Amino acid sequence: MPRLMLTDARWEKLFHLMKSTGRVYDKPEHRQTFEGILYRLRTGIPWRDLPKEFGHWSTVFRRFHLWSKKGVLAHLFKALANLADIEWVFIDGSIVRAHQHSAGAATLSNESIGKSRGGHSTKIHLAVDSGGLPIYFELSEGQKHDITHAPSLIEHLKQVDTVIADKGYDSDAFRELIANKGGKSVIPRRRYKNTPQERVDWCLYRYRHLVENAFGRIKHYRAISTRYDKLARNYASMVSLAFMLMWLPMYC
């Protein structure tokens, strides 16, 4: 039997949240299917190569696709993230390479896959809480600048106290948005600007590595560090599962 990733207590917690959506019913094979999805998340193998112990590969994929379409997997991450301590919020973006199998989708949108000299890529824009646990994320094309999704990250927070980011988020408009929401920004200015450097809480800024640590943890999963999913929705569901696994130890 392939290595599994969920204890009985953690599966009970997840399955309770899945049933709360009203879209998942009590079936004994759901745990086996869920483990198959997590196995693919961890290894990054093609769906057709899933070990038979998880069931037929097409059954596992169809259920993943259905849960992704209905927002069940995103719901797991959002529900677990309710414990977030958002006194300090750290934001950043990270690029992942898009495999050639993901870049051939014929859809009306670009599916958050960009193209540059380095090839196809996707960027994950992320906000983490005071403990370095993920709160909210978005996807974009790899060449998109971090600041373009920064306002959206802030708008999705329940409250804003202190936002910490690097010089890539140096924008007066962004600072004003944070101030209008009653928060404080800790963002250094770029050196080439004529405006003088403001006083920055460098002691707090040192903890900005927490968001980089979060990216490092989810990129241990091969289906995250390299994007194989054609649809942005399905890749976002895989990212949600990776962040969900970061939150589970906080519950059981």
URVENTA-V601000 format. One record per residue. N is the residue number from 1. RES is the residue in three letters. SS is DSSP state (H for helix, E for strand, C for the rest). OMEGA is omega in degrees with one decimal (999 if undefined). BURIAL is I if it has 24 or more other C-alpha atoms within 12 Angstrom, else O. Layout:
[[N & RES & SS & OMEGA & BURIAL] [N & RES & SS & OMEGA & BURIAL]]
This chain:
[[1 & MET & C & 178.3 & O] [2 & PRO & C & -179.9 & O] [3 & ARG & C & -179.8 & O] [4 & LEU & C & -173.0 & I] [5 & MET & C & -174.5 & I] [6 & LEU & C & 169.7 & I] [7 & THR & C & 178.8 & O] [8 & ASP & H & -178.0 & O] [9 & ALA & H & -179.1 & O] [10 & ARG & H & 176.8 & I] [11 & TRP & H & 178.4 & I] [12 & GLU & H & 178.0 & O] [13 & LYS & H & -178.6 & I] [14 & LEU & H & -176.1 & I] [15 & PHE & H & 175.3 & I] [16 & HIS & H & 178.3 & O] [17 & LEU & H & 179.4 & I] [18 & MET & H & 179.9 & I] [19 & LYS & H & -179.9 & O] [20 & SER & H & 177.8 & O] [21 & THR & C & -176.8 & O] [22 & GLY & C & -178.1 & O] [23 & ARG & C & -179.1 & O] [24 & VAL & C & -177.7 & I] [25 & TYR & C & -173.6 & O] [26 & ASP & C & 177.1 & O] [27 & LYS & C & -174.6 & O] [28 & PRO & C & -176.1 & O] [29 & GLU & C & -177.7 & O] [30 & HIS & H & -178.9 & I] [31 & ARG & H & 178.6 & I] [32 & GLN & H & 178.1 & I] [33 & THR & H & -178.8 & I] [34 & PHE & H & 176.9 & I] [35 & GLU & H & 176.6 & I] [36 & GLY & H & 177.5 & I] [37 & ILE & H & 179.1 & I] [38 & LEU & H & 176.8 & I] [39 & TYR & H & 177.7 & I] [40 & ARG & H & 175.6 & I] [41 & LEU & H & -175.5 & I] [42 & ARG & H & -173.0 & I] [43 & THR & H & -178.7 & I] [44 & GLY & C & -178.1 & I] [45 & ILE & C & 172.6 & I] [46 & PRO & C & -179.5 & I] [47 & TRP & H & -178.1 & I] [48 & ARG & H & -177.6 & O] [49 & ASP & H & 177.9 & O] [50 & LEU & C & 176.3 & I] [51 & PRO & C & -175.5 & I] [52 & LYS & H & 178.8 & O] [53 & GLU & H & 179.3 & O] [54 & PHE & H & -175.0 & I] [55 & GLY & C & 179.5 & I] [56 & HIS & C & -174.8 & O] [57 & TRP & H & -177.9 & I] [58 & SER & H & 177.4 & O] [59 & THR & H & 179.3 & O] [60 & VAL & H & -179.1 & I] [61 & PHE & H & -179.1 & I] [62 & ARG & H & 179.1 & O] [63 & ARG & H & 175.4 & I] [64 & PHE & H & -179.2 & I] [65 & HIS & H & -179.9 & I] [66 & LEU & H & 178.9 & O] [67 & TRP & H & 177.3 & I] [68 & SER & H & -179.3 & I] [69 & LYS & H & -178.7 & O] [70 & LYS & H & 178.0 & O] [71 & GLY & C & -178.2 & I] [72 & VAL & H & -176.6 & I] [73 & LEU & H & 175.2 & I] [74 & ALA & H & 179.3 & I] [75 & HIS & H & 179.5 & I] [76 & LEU & H & 179.6 & I] [77 & PHE & H & -177.0 & I] [78 & LYS & H & -179.1 & I] [79 & ALA & H & -179.6 & I] [80 & LEU & H & -177.7 & I] [81 & ALA & H & 178.7 & I] [82 & ASN & H & 178.5 & O] [83 & LEU & H & -173.0 & O] [84 & ALA & C & 173.9 & I] [85 & ASP & C & -171.7 & I] [86 & ILE & C & 173.1 & I] [87 & GLU & C & 171.7 & O] [88 & TRP & E & 177.7 & I] [89 & VAL & E & 179.2 & I] [90 & PHE & E & -178.5 & I] [91 & ILE & E & 177.9 & I] [92 & ASP & E & 176.9 & I] [93 & GLY & E & 179.7 & I] [94 & SER & E & -177.6 & I] [95 & ILE & E & 172.6 & I] [96 & VAL & E & 179.6 & I] [97 & ARG & E & 177.0 & I] [98 & ALA & E & 179.6 & I] [99 & HIS & C & -179.1 & I] [100 & GLN & C & 177.7 & O] [101 & HIS & C & 179.7 & O] [102 & SER & C & -170.2 & I] [103 & ALA & C & -176.5 & I] [104 & GLY & C & -177.2 & O] [105 & ALA & C & 178.4 & O] [106 & ALA & C & 179.7 & O] [107 & THR & C & -178.5 & O] [108 & LEU & C & 179.1 & O] [109 & SER & C & -179.5 & O] [110 & ASN & C & 178.0 & I] [111 & GLU & C & 178.5 & I] [112 & SER & C & 175.0 & I] [113 & ILE & C & 178.9 & I] [114 & GLY & E & -178.9 & I] [115 & LYS & E & 178.5 & I] [116 & SER & E & -179.7 & O] [117 & ARG & C & -179.9 & O] [118 & GLY & C & -178.8 & O] [119 & GLY & E & -179.1 & O] [120 & HIS & E & -179.0 & I] [121 & SER & E & 176.6 & I] [122 & THR & E & 177.8 & I] [123 & LYS & E & 174.7 & I] [124 & ILE & E & 175.9 & I] [125 & HIS & E & -168.2 & I] [126 & LEU & E & 170.0 & I] [127 & ALA & E & 177.4 & I] [128 & VAL & E & -176.2 & I] [129 & ASP & C & -175.6 & I] [130 & SER & C & 179.4 & I] [131 & GLY & C & -179.8 & I] [132 & GLY & C & 178.8 & I] [133 & LEU & C & -172.9 & I] [134 & PRO & E & 178.2 & I] [135 & ILE & E & -174.6 & I] [136 & TYR & E & 177.8 & I] [137 & PHE & E & 174.7 & I] [138 & GLU & E & 176.9 & I] [139 & LEU & E & 173.6 & I] [140 & SER & E & 172.0 & I] [141 & GLU & E & -174.2 & I] [142 & GLY & C & -176.1 & I] [143 & GLN & C & -179.1 & I] [144 & LYS & C & 178.9 & I] [145 & HIS & C & -178.0 & I] [146 & ASP & C & -172.9 & I] [147 & ILE & H & -177.0 & I] [148 & THR & H & 179.7 & I] [149 & HIS & H & -179.0 & I] [150 & ALA & H & 178.9 & I] [151 & PRO & H & -179.8 & I] [152 & SER & H & 177.4 & O] [153 & LEU & H & -178.4 & I] [154 & ILE & H & -178.4 & I] [155 & GLU & H & -177.6 & O] [156 & HIS & C & 177.5 & O] [157 & LEU & C & 179.4 & I] [158 & LYS & C & 175.6 & O] [159 & GLN & C & -178.1 & I] [160 & VAL & C & 175.8 & I] [161 & ASP & C & 179.5 & I] [162 & THR & E & 179.7 & I] [163 & VAL & E & -178.2 & I] [164 & ILE & E & -179.5 & I] [165 & ALA & E & -179.3 & I] [166 & ASP & C & -175.2 & I] [167 & LYS & H & 177.0 & I] [168 & GLY & H & 179.8 & O] [169 & TYR & H & 179.4 & I] [170 & ASP & C & -179.2 & I] [171 & SER & C & 178.5 & I] [172 & ASP & H & 179.5 & O] [173 & ALA & H & 179.5 & O] [174 & PHE & H & 177.0 & I] [175 & ARG & H & 179.7 & I] [176 & GLU & H & 177.5 & O] [177 & LEU & H & 179.0 & O] [178 & ILE & H & -180.0 & I] [179 & ALA & H & 179.5 & O] [180 & ASN & H & 177.2 & O] [181 & LYS & C & 175.9 & O] [182 & GLY & C & -177.0 & O] [183 & GLY & C & 179.3 & I] [184 & LYS & E & -179.8 & I] [185 & SER & E & 173.8 & I] [186 & VAL & E & -175.0 & I] [187 & ILE & E & 178.0 & I] [188 & PRO & C & 176.5 & I] [189 & ARG & C & 175.9 & I] [190 & ARG & C & -175.2 & O] [191 & ARG & C & -174.9 & O] [192 & TYR & C & 178.5 & O] [193 & LYS & C & -179.9 & O] [194 & ASN & C & -179.0 & O] [195 & THR & C & -178.4 & O] [196 & PRO & C & 178.2 & O] [197 & GLN & C & 177.9 & O] [198 & GLU & C & 176.0 & O] [199 & ARG & C & -177.1 & O] [200 & VAL & C & 176.2 & O] [201 & ASP & C & -175.4 & O] [202 & TRP & H & 177.5 & O] [203 & CYS & H & 177.3 & O] [204 & LEU & H & -179.3 & I] [205 & TYR & H & 180.0 & I] [206 & ARG & H & -178.4 & O] [207 & TYR & H & 179.5 & I] [208 & ARG & H & 178.1 & I] [209 & HIS & H & -179.1 & I] [210 & LEU & H & 178.9 & I] [211 & VAL & H & 176.5 & I] [212 & GLU & H & 176.5 & I] [213 & ASN & H & 179.3 & I] [214 & ALA & H & 176.7 & I] [215 & PHE & H & 179.8 & I] [216 & GLY & H & -178.3 & O] [217 & ARG & H & -177.6 & I] [218 & ILE & H & 179.0 & I] [219 & LYS & C & 168.3 & I] [220 & HIS & C & 178.1 & O] [221 & TYR & C & -172.5 & I] [222 & ARG & H & 178.4 & I] [223 & ALA & H & 174.9 & I] [224 & ILE & H & -176.6 & I] [225 & SER & H & 171.1 & I] [226 & THR & E & -178.4 & I] [227 & ARG & E & 176.6 & I] [228 & TYR & C & -175.9 & I] [229 & ASP & C & 180.0 & I] [230 & LYS & C & -176.8 & I] [231 & LEU & C & 177.4 & I] [232 & ALA & H & 179.6 & I] [233 & ARG & H & -178.8 & I] [234 & ASN & H & 177.2 & I] [235 & TYR & H & 176.8 & I] [236 & ALA & H & 177.3 & I] [237 & SER & H & 176.2 & I] [238 & MET & H & 178.0 & I] [239 & VAL & H & 177.3 & I] [240 & SER & H & 178.5 & I] [241 & LEU & H & 179.1 & I] [242 & ALA & H & 177.4 & I] [243 & PHE & H & 176.4 & I] [244 & MET & H & -179.8 & I] [245 & LEU & H & 174.8 & I] [246 & MET & H & -176.4 & I] [247 & TRP & H & -172.8 & I] [248 & LEU & H & 179.8 & I] [249 & PRO & C & 178.3 & O] [250 & MET & C & -176.9 & O] [251 & TYR & C & -175.5 & O] [252 & CYS & C & 999 & O]]
